[in-house]
Each structure stands twice: as C-alpha cells, then as structure tokens.
Amino acid sequence: MSTASVRYAFDKDNRLVLTDPRDLLRPTRVIEGRLSADAKNRLLYSVDSPAGPAGSPGPHATTLDGTWALTPTHELALIVHEAGGPRRQTVYLKGTIAGVEAHALGFALRHSEDESLRTSQRITLTGRWQADAHNRLTFLVEKADGTQDRLTFQGGWGVGRRHELFYRYRRRAGRRRDVEERTLIFEGRWDITRADRLVYRLEGSSDSVFEFRASLQSPSLLASDGRIVYQVGVGSSGGRAQQQRLTLFGTWKVHRDLSVSFEIPYADGRVGTMRFEGRYALGPRDQISVALRNSRREGLGLAVVFSRTLLGDARLFLRLGKDERERSIIGGVHVPF
C-alpha cells in the first residue's frame, strides 16, 4: 500500500486509524494494536489480527518512519515521511512522559482493550541529552541515517535540595481534564569547565551532558561560605529568557598537590568532586586567594579565598608563603611572580 494515498492518525486511545480514499466500501478503518519503537527509533504498530490493514493477509506490524517532535502539551508527535508524495502528515500520540535516563526518553501512552478495561503502554526513544542555545533541555533522537530529531522541552528547569536537576510541567488529565503537575528527575553531577559555562553530566553517560550558559553572581568567594552562585537565563516558548538563580552548596578543599576541589553532596549519600588547578596569591590576615583554572589551565573567572585556619594544614600554608617572590603556583609548578 502506498503511503502517498493512505492517511494515518491515532484516536484518543492510540488506536491506528487508516483513511484510504481508494477503498470505497470502508475508506476509514480503526485497527486494534499496540505501539512501540524499534532499534532505529521508527514507530511500530503491532496489529492484533493476522489480516493486513486492507483486510487481506499481510504483515502484523505497520512501520512509520519520520521526524519526532514534542508538542507544547508534552505529548509525542511524528511527522511521517511519505514514500510517494510531498504531503506532510503528522500523527499525535496521547499520553505523558514516563521517565528519563541518560540515553532514553520514555512515554506512557493510553490504550483501551475494551470499554471497561483501560491499560497503558510504553514507548521508549533512544538518544542523548544536551542543552540548546537558550539553555533549554533537549533530547536528540538517534536515526538510522545518522541524523537526529530534536525534542525541545519548552519549560524551565531547576535544581533540587540534593543538587539534582529537575524539569517540572503541568498537563490536563482525566475525564475532568484536571491540571496535574509532573516532575522529571535527571540524575547526574555538576561541573565547571569554562568561565561562562555550568555543566551537568548525566549518570551512566559520557555524551549526555547539559552545558548551560551561565554567569557567576560573584567572581570572588569565601571558602568558608561553601557555595557557588550562578545566574542562568532559560528560554521559553514566548521567546523571552527567564532569569533564575542557581546555588551549589559544598565544601572547598586545598590538597597537598596544590589542586583545589569542591565537594557537592547528592542523593543517596553520593558526593561529587569538582577538581581544579589553582593560581595562588598570599593575602592579608593569613589568607590565600586561589584563582581557579580547568585542566587545560584556562582561567574560570572564579577565585576562592581560604583562611589559614580553614586550610587545616599549617605546613601547607607555610609552604605557600615561604618565598615572597613566588606567589603564583600552578598545579605544583612554581612560576616567578
């Protein structure tokens, strides 16, 4: 059957509806079946009966390939690629986001087997996460030809009490169409890699990374405060960025190899460590100011001030102040000031 002549749709219970103008007896048919996605992220509809969509023996599954999208109501849509014509058809799946993982995005879809029994079915798309140019959360769906479909989450995101990144949205559900609030939790760890970037790396992945454009509220921090504060602008569907304040709490430490770390507590007792190189300078009142650098020795625009008592190592403090001519130390290598 040519997809150029057949129109596809899904009803409120995600049953496949076929419209074929060439079939004069039954131009519109509702096909019972179940939805899933294959390894190439194509949409599969497994038909319950052995008959094909036209009523004659045929395959048990219909495969629809196309471009995935996320609707403003956080439902899933597929723009079907037609084999024989230029017309665009978009099918919409009714349901809600069921969960997020480092390389997966799951949806729970409504499904009705009869009038008295309602169940749900699940479809999972594979890919990776990243932030777009407007700091919005984006899921890139991997395709067989090497391209990627971009699913953009238009709402704002935030940081929880245990430093977890979350996305919260509202949707209408139930017969009364009551508004319910749903929260998606992304498990990961924070990192600072550049002067104007704040990074969140998802657990279990090396390429699912949110890299946000951000600015420090203050470029100079007291180690005793144990926090880093950023301002982040997140784009919205209206086109105006919403400014939000993001605070990371933790413990600053100076190590014997003269590196600096910031330890952040996460859920389940996990502790994440951000490690930096440092350029040290002695200050007044037994203080040391450390200008932080990344592993490529690039400045991060951030300096942390340690007191002698906070260092907890008198010999380390004396080591730093031993030679007044050498106030700059990078990763343990002395550079004349």
N, C-alpha and C positions, 0 to 999 in steps of 0.2 A: 504494500500500500504506500503510495507517495505521500510524504508529509506535506507536500505543497497543497494538496486538496483537503486534507483532514485537519480539523481544528481540535486542539487539546484543551482541556480545562479540568479542574478538580472542584468537586462540590464541597459543602460545609463539613462533610465527614471524610474528606480527602479521597473520595472515590473518583476514578478516572471517568471523565465524560468526553465521548468522541462525537464530533459532528462531521458527517461526511455528506455533502450535497449530492454526491453521485448515487447514494443509496436512497431511492425514492420511497421505499417501504418504511425504513427506520433510519432517517437521517441523523437522529441523535440517540445515543445509547449510553447507559451508565454501566460501567464494568466493575464488578467486585474484585478487589485485590488488595495488595499491601505494598507500601513504599519502602525503598531502601536506596542506598548509593553504592556503586561498585568501586573497585580499587582505583579507577580513573575519575572518580567523582562525577560520574554520569548518574542520572536519575533512573532507577529501575522501578517498574510497576509489575509485580508478580500477580498474574491473573489466577483467580481461584478455579476457574473451569478450564477444561482442556481445549476448548474451542478458541480460535483466534478472534481478534476484535471484530471481524466481518462476519462471524458466525460459522466459518469453515475451519477445519483443522489448521492449527498454526502454532506459533511459539507461545510458551506460557508466560513470557515476560515482554513488556514493552520498554525499550530503552530510549530515553530522551537526553540528548546532549545539548548543551547550550551554555549560557553565561549566568552564573549565580549572582544574586543580589539580596540585600537585606532591606525590607520595607521600613518606612517610618514607624510602623507599629511592631517592629522586631519580629516579623514573620519572614519566611523564606520564599523567594521568587526565583524562577528560572526563565530566562529569555531563550526560547527554543531555537536552535539552528535548523533552518529548513533546508532540505536537500534539493528541492526543485523550484524554489521561488523566492522572491525578495521580501515577502511579507514577514513581519515580526509577530510572533505570538509569545505572550508571557503567561506562564501558569503560576498560580499562587497556592502555597501550602499553608493550611490552617493549623496553628499550634504555637509553641513558645520555645525559647531557648532552654535546654535542659541541663547543660553543663559545658565547661570549658576545660581543656587540657593543653599541654604545651604544643601539641601538633593536631589538635582536633577541636571541632565545634559541633556539639550535639543539639538536636531539636527533638522535642516530643510533639508528635502530631496526633490530632484527633482521628479516631477510627471507630466506625459503627458496624457491628456484625448483624444486629437486628434492632428493632425499636426498643427492646427492654434491656439491652446489654451494650454498654459503651466501654471501650478499652482504648488504649493509646498505643502508638507505635513510634519507633525512634529511628531517626536518620542521622548519620554522622558524616561530616565532611572533614577531609584531612588537608593540612596545610601548615602555615606558620603565622605567628602574630608579629605585628610591628605597629609603630605609631606613624600617622601621616604627617604632612607638613603643618597641620593645625592641631597637633597633639591629640588627635582622636584615635581611639583604639580601632585597629583594622585587622581583619583576618584575611589572609591571602590563600585562596583555594587553589591547590595544585591541579593542573590539567595535563592530559596525556601528551599534548604537543609542546609542553614546556612553558606555556603561558600561565597566568594566574588571574583568577577573578577576585576582585576586591570587595569585601563586605565591610562597610564602614559603620561603626556604632556612633550615632549622632549625638548621644547624650554625654553628660560629663562623668568623670570618674573621680575616685577619691582614695584615701589611704586610711585603713582601719587602725584599731588600737594596738594591734600586734604587727604593724607596718605592712599588712597585706594590701595589695591593690585590689579595689573592687569597682564594679560597674553596676549602677542601680537604675532601673527604669520602671515605668508604670504601664500597665496594659489593662484592657477591659476583658473580663472573663465571665463565664456562666451565662445562664439564660437572662438574668437581670442586667448583664453587662456591667457588673460592679468593677470598680477600679481596684486592682491589686498591685502591690509593689514587689518586684523581684530583684534579687541581688546575685550577681555573679562574682565569685572569688577567684583571683588569679594567684596561685602560689609561686613565689619567687623571691629574689633578693635584689636589694638596691646597690647601685654602683655609681661612681663619679668618674667619668673618663675624659671630659673636656671642660673648659671654663664655662661654657654656656649649655651644658648637657647634663641631664639626670637620667640614669639608665635603670630599668627594671628587667632582670633576666628571669625568665620563667624556669621553674624547676624541671629538670629532665630534658633540657634542650640547649643547644649551642646557637641556634639560629632564630629562636622565638624570643625576641628582645624588643621591649618598648624603649626607644630613645627619645626622650622628651626635650624640647627646647625650654630652658628654664634660666632664671636669673636669681642669684643669691640676694637675700634680703640684706645681709651684711657680709662684706668680704673678710672681716676680721672677727674671730670667735674666741671666746674663753673656753679652754678645755674643761674647766670646772662646770660650765653650763650643760655640757653633754648633749648638744643638739645642733642641727644644721637646718636652716630655714630657707626655703625657696619660694619664689613666685612663679606660677605656671599659668599660661593662658590656654584654655581649651576651646576650640572652635565649636560652634553649634550649628544646627540646621538653618538658623536665621542669618548666619554669616558673621555674627559678632562674637568675638572671643570672650569667654567668661574667665576672669582672673580668680585664681584660688591660691591659698597659702598651704604649703606642704612642709611639714616638720618631721624630721627624722631624729629620734632620740637614741642615744647610745653612750659609749664610753671611749674617750680618747686615750691612746697609749703611745709612749715612745719606747722603741725597742733597742737592744744593745747594738744592732747593726745600723742604728740611726734611721730606720724606717719608722713611719707613723701609721697607726691603724685606728679605725673607728668601728667598734663592735656594736651591732644592732641586734636586739632580741626579736625573735619571731615566734610564731605559734609553735606549740608542742616542744618548747624548750630549745628550739634551734637558735643558733647565734651565727649571724653572718658578719664577715670581716671585710671591710674595705681597707686596702693597704696602699700606702703612698710613699714616695720618696720625699725628702724634705730639704729645704734650704734654710739653715738655722742662723739666727741672729740674736745676740745677747741683748736683753733689755734692762730697764731699771727694776729695782726692788726684787732681785732674784727671779727674774722672768726670762723666758726664752720664747721668741716668736719663730714659728716654723711656716714658711711659705710652701704649700704642698705642690707636688708635681706627680704626674702619672708615670707609668712605666717607661714611656718614651722621653721622660724628663721635660715634658711640656708643662708650663705653669697652669694651674687650675683656677687662678684668681681667688684663692682662699688661703688665709693664714690663721693658724691656731696658736694661741698664747698659753704656754704652760708655766706654772709657778714651780719653784724648787720643791716645795712640799708635795705637789701633785705628781712630780716625776717619780718620787718614791725611791730614787737611786742617787744618793749624794755623789758617788763616784762618777756616774754618768754626767751629772751637772758640772762637776769639776773638769771632766774631760772636755766638755764643750767650751768651757771658759778658760782653759789652760793657756792658750795662746791668743792674745788680743788681736794679732794680725790675721788670724784665720777664723773669721766669723761665719764664713759660708761653707757649709758642708753638704754635699750631695751624695746620698747613698753611701756614706762612709768614706768618700774620697775628699780630701782637704783641698780647697781651692783658695789661693791668696785673695784676700779682700781688697 
